[in-house]
Amino acid sequence: MEKQTGQKSPCHAAIGVPVSCKCRHGYPQAFTLNPMPSTGRINSGLVKLTCPMLVNAIDELEDDGYIKEISKKLEANSEWQKQVQQVHEKHAHTRKELITDDQLNILQDKLGERASLAFMESGVAASTIDSLDVKCLHAWYGDYLFASPDKESKTSPLGETVGDLLRTRGIDLSGSESCSSFCDPLSKTMVQPPNPRNKQRLKSRKEIARRKRKKETGDEQ
């Protein structure tokens, strides 16, 4: 998984990979994160999307404004809102099951009582339970991969929507014939660590680029 992500810390926090989260080549497409691994790192998310092909394809969706577009659809669809809240609650419940009393004490020492409570109660991508802000398409698609085999518990309309969008762009969700080179530990093909593309950081990067343009044109005082 370190080969796939180009990152060490998340991989050290990996708990497991369901059979449903493997591609046609047998490599993980997503894995479960320990919220408080022995490394001391605190992970707000429980699921990490690892497939380089899917990560890059979803990067493009986010760059094209689909976080905002799907958030608007969520705001207008009461049934989606119920399903999304169920997913958030499921993540919060799972986090509470994984964190021991001793770890909770450590968490409270590090974050304080209020922030640690918010952490424990958060859902997908560290969202509040009642949030209508999609925040991260990668996180929602990762959750969908975990839930999709059991049709009765498939409560991730956002992840399903991301999958549909990828299909319309010609992406084979099970992988391509050659994509395994990005995951094979013996391959020399390198994977760059992903750049965070959530809405807040996209906004920051756009603001930095705007200021740079103003400075170059002499408009900034």
N, C-alpha and C positions, 0 to 999 in steps of 0.2 A: 504493500500500500504506500510505502514511502516513495517507491519508484513512481507511482501514479500521481501523487500529490506534490512531490518535490518538497515535502515538509516532514520534519521529524516529530514535533510535539504532538500533533493530532494522532499520529500513528501509534505513539506510545500510550495513548489513551483509548485505543480501540478495544472494544469488548467482544464484538463478534459480527459476523456477516451472515444474514439469512440466505438460504438457497435462492430465494426470489430476487436477491440483489446481485446476482452474478450475470455477466454478459455471455454472449455466445462462445467466447474463448475461455470462460471459466474464471475471469478476474472479477473482483468486487466492483460494483458500481456505486455502492454506498455502504457505510458501516456505522455501528453504534458507538457513541463516545461516552466514556466514563465522565460524569460531570465533575468529579474530583479525583483524578488519578494520583498515584503515588509521587508523581513529579512535582506536585504542588500547584499545577496549573488549574485554573477554574474554567470549565467549558460551559458556556451558556446554552449551546445547542446539544441535542442528543443524537442527531443524525448528521453525518457528513457525506456529501456527494463526492465520490473519488474518481469516477471515470473521466479521464481528460477530454475525451470527445464530447461527452455530455456537458461537462463544465464549460468548455469553450463555446458550445452551441447556446447554452443558457446565458453566458456572458453577452452574447450578441443580442439575445432577446431583451436583456436588461438595458443594454446600450440603446436599443431601439424604442425604449419607453414603455415596455410591457408591465413593469411594476406598477406604474401609475394607471395603465389601462385596466389591468386585472383588479386593482384596488377599487376602481370606479364600478366595475361589474359586481364586486363583492358588496359594495355599499347599496346597490340597487336590488340585490337578491336576498330576500329574507331566509330562504331555504339554505343557500350557501352559508349565510351567517351562522345558522344553527350547526351545520356540519363543521365549519371552521372552529367554532367554539368547542365542539366535542374533541377535535384534534388537539387544540391548545390544552384542554383539560387532561387529555391522555398523556401528553408530554409532561405536564406538571405532576401528575400522579406517578408516572414512571420515575421521574427525578427523585421524588420523595422515597420511593421504594429502593433506589440505588444508594442514596446517601445515608450513612450511619449516624447515630447520635454524636459520636466523637467528631465526625467530619462536620456535622452541623455546628458544633461548638467552635471548630476551627474557622468555619465560614463566617460565623458571627463575629469572631475576633478580627478577621480580615476586613470584612465589609461593613460591620455594624448591624444592628438588629433590623433596621428598616430595609437596607439594601439586600440583606440576606433573605429576608422574607419575600421581597420582590423577585429575587433569583429563584427561590423555591417554587413560587407560584407562577412563574413565567411559562409560556408555551413555545411554539415553534419560533425559531430565530429570536429568542428572548422577548417575544411579544407578550403583552398583558392578555389575560384570558378573553377580554371583550374587545380586543383590538380589531379594527377593520383595515389596518395598514399591512399590506402584504409583505413588505420589507425585503424579502430575499427569495427569489424563484428557485435557487439551488436547494434551499432548505425545504421548500414545499415539495419539490420533485423528489428529493431524498425520502421524505415522509411517505409520499405516494408509493415509492418502490417497496417500502416496508409493508404497507397496508394492502396493496392491490391484490395479492393472491386470494385473500378472503373477501369475496364480493360483498358479504353482509357487513363487513367492518370497513369497507372502502369509503372512508369519510373525508377524503381529501380532494374536493372539487378543484382546488387551486393547482395541486400537483397534476391532476388529470388534464386540466387546461394547458399546463405547460407542455405535457406530453403531446397533446393534440397540435399545439403550435409547432413543436419540433418536427412532427410528421409532415405538416404542410410545407416545411422547408426542406423536405427530402432526407431528414435524419432517420436512420435506422436505429431505434432505441435499444436494440440488442447488440449494436456494434457494427463496424464495417469490416471488410475482409482484411484490411491492413492495420487497423487501429491498435492491435495487440502489441505493436512495437513500442507504444507509449507506456505499456504496463509490464512487459516482460523484463524481469531483472537482468537478464542476459543481453538485452538489446542495448545498443549504444545511443539510441534516440533519447534525448533529454527532455524532461518536462519541467517547465518553469513554474515556480510557486504561483498560485492564482493571486491576482490583484483584487482586493475587496471591491465589489461593485454595488453595494447596497445604496439605497437612495440618498442617504446622508453623505456618503463619501463621494458619490457621483456629483452631488451638488458642490461639494468642496473643491473637487478637481476642476469643475467648470468655472468656479469663481477664481481659482488660481490662474487658469488659462485666460480668463477675461482680463484680469489685472495685468498679466504678462503682455497681452495685446495692447492694452492702453499704454503701458510703459514704453513699448517698442514704437508706438505712434506718437509718443510725446503728449498724450492726453491726460496722463495721470500727474497730478501736482506733487 
